[in-house]
Amino acid sequence: MTPGAIYFHVVSKQALLLAVYEEGVQRILDRLDVALVAGSDPWVSLEEAICTHLDCILDTSAYSRVVIRILPSDVPDLAPELTALRDRYESRFRQLIAALRLPKERDSKLIRLFLLGALNWTPVWYTQGGKTPRAIARELIAPLRAVGGSKAIDCK
Amino acid sequence: MAKGPPRSHNRIQPLLDAAAKHFADKGFRETTIRDISKSIGMLPGSVYYHFPSKEQLLLAVYETGVIRVTARVEQASMIARTPWERLERAITAHLDTVLDNSDYARVIIRVWPDQVPELSQKLTRLRDRYESLFVRLIADLPLATNINRSMFRLMLLGAMNWAQVWYRPTVDTPNKIAKEFLKMTRFATDSDA
C-alpha cells in the first residue's frame, strides 16, 4: 500500500466511525424527544429517558451501542468530536436530574454519572428475554426516589 | 499457564505486562502477537512457547487483573467496622484500581466476555468471582425491601467502571465518589415505599 493509500484508509475509517457515532447519538436524542412530554412529573420523565436510553443500547442492531462502546480515548484524533456528541445527550440527563430538585447535599453531577455508568453497563449482563428495559429503568431509579422522598408511581 | 522450567518465569511477567498494555490500548482484536513480542524484543515463537494463542495470553492478563483488584478490595474492606463502611471502602478501592489506569485494570474493564467467544465462559466466571465480593458486601446492608440487591450491585459496578471515562483527579477523589454512589441506596433504608 502506498503511504497515500494508507492515509486514505485511516481517514475514511475515522470518518465512518464519526458518522456512525453521530447517528447513534441522534437516534437516542430523537427517541428521547418522542418519549419526553413537556410538563410531566420529573420522576416520570427521568424514568422515560432511562427506559429509552436502555432500549437504544440493548438493541443489538442499533447504532447507539457504538456510543457506549467506543470511548473518545480510543480514537484520540476524534476525541473532541466524540466527546461533544456524547455531551449532547448527556446534557439531557443533566436537565432531567436538575428537575428532580434533589436535596442540596446531593451531588447532581455524580448522580448523573452514576446513572449513566449503570445504564451503559447493562449490555454486559443483560440477557434477551430477561427483565424489560422498563423494569430495569424502574429499579435504577428506585434508590434515588427513596432519597428524593418520592414514592414509586405506576407509569403506563 | 506457563510451560517449561521455572527459569522461564522471569520472561513471563514482562510478556504479560506488554500484552496488558497492548490489549488495553488497542483492544483484543486489533492486537497481534507480533506487536506484543516486538515491543519486548521477543520472537513471536517465544511467545507461543509460553502461551499457545492470543486468547490464552488474554486469559492470563485478565486473571492477573482480577486477582489484583480482588486483593485490593478485600484488603480495604477488611478494616471497616460496619457494613456501610465496608462497602464504602470496597467501592473506594475498586475506584482507586480502575482510576489508576493500570493496563491490567483497563483490560478487565474494556474487554467484555462477548468479544472473545472462545473465552467468554471463562472470562465471565472470573468476573463473577470478583462480583461475588460485592454480592456479599451488599447482602450485609440493611436495605429497604423494595430495593433489588442484584440490580444495585450491577448498577454500582457499571457506575464504578464508567468513572474511568470522566474522572478528573483535581475535582473528585475516589472516596468522595464512593460516598455519593453509596448514597444512591443508603437512604433507602428509611423508605416506606
Contacts between the chains, C-beta under 8 A, distances in Angstrom:
chain1	res1	chain2	res2	distance
A	71	B	165	5.8
A	72	B	165	8.0
A	73	B	165	7.6
A	74	B	27	7.8
A	106	B	180	7.5
A	106	B	183	6.8
A	107	B	180	4.9
A	110	B	172	7.3
A	110	B	177	6.1
A	110	B	180	4.1
A	110	B	181	7.1
A	111	B	180	7.1
A	111	B	184	7.2
A	113	B	159	7.1
A	113	B	162	6.7
A	113	B	163	7.1
A	113	B	166	5.8
A	114	B	155	7.5
A	114	B	159	4.2
A	114	B	180	7.3
A	114	B	181	5.5
A	114	B	184	5.8
A	115	B	159	7.7
A	116	B	162	6.3
A	117	B	158	4.8
A	117	B	159	3.7
A	117	B	160	7.1
A	117	B	161	6.6
A	117	B	162	2.8
A	117	B	163	6.7
A	118	B	154	7.3
A	118	B	155	3.7
A	118	B	156	7.5
A	118	B	158	4.2
A	118	B	159	5.0
A	118	B	162	7.9
A	119	B	158	7.1
A	120	B	158	6.2
A	120	B	162	5.8
A	121	B	154	6.7
A	121	B	155	7.7
A	121	B	157	6.2
A	121	B	158	2.5
A	121	B	159	7.7
A	121	B	161	6.3
A	121	B	162	7.0
A	122	B	154	7.5
A	122	B	158	7.0
A	124	B	112	5.7
A	124	B	113	7.9
A	124	B	158	7.7
A	125	B	154	5.6
A	136	B	151	7.3
A	139	B	148	5.1
A	139	B	151	4.3
A	140	B	151	7.3
A	140	B	155	6.1
A	142	B	146	6.3
A	142	B	147	6.2
A	142	B	148	7.5
A	142	B	188	7.4
A	142	B	193	7.6
A	143	B	147	6.1
A	143	B	152	6.8
A	143	B	184	4.8
A	143	B	185	4.3
A	143	B	187	7.9
A	143	B	188	5.0
A	144	B	184	6.3
A	145	B	193	7.2
A	146	B	144	6.7
A	146	B	147	7.7
A	146	B	185	8.0
A	146	B	187	5.7
A	146	B	188	4.0
A	146	B	190	7.5
A	146	B	191	3.8
A	146	B	193	6.4
A	147	B	183	6.9
A	147	B	184	7.6
A	147	B	187	4.6
A	147	B	188	7.4
A	151	B	192	7.9
A	151	B	193	5.0
A	152	B	146	7.3
A	152	B	193	5.5
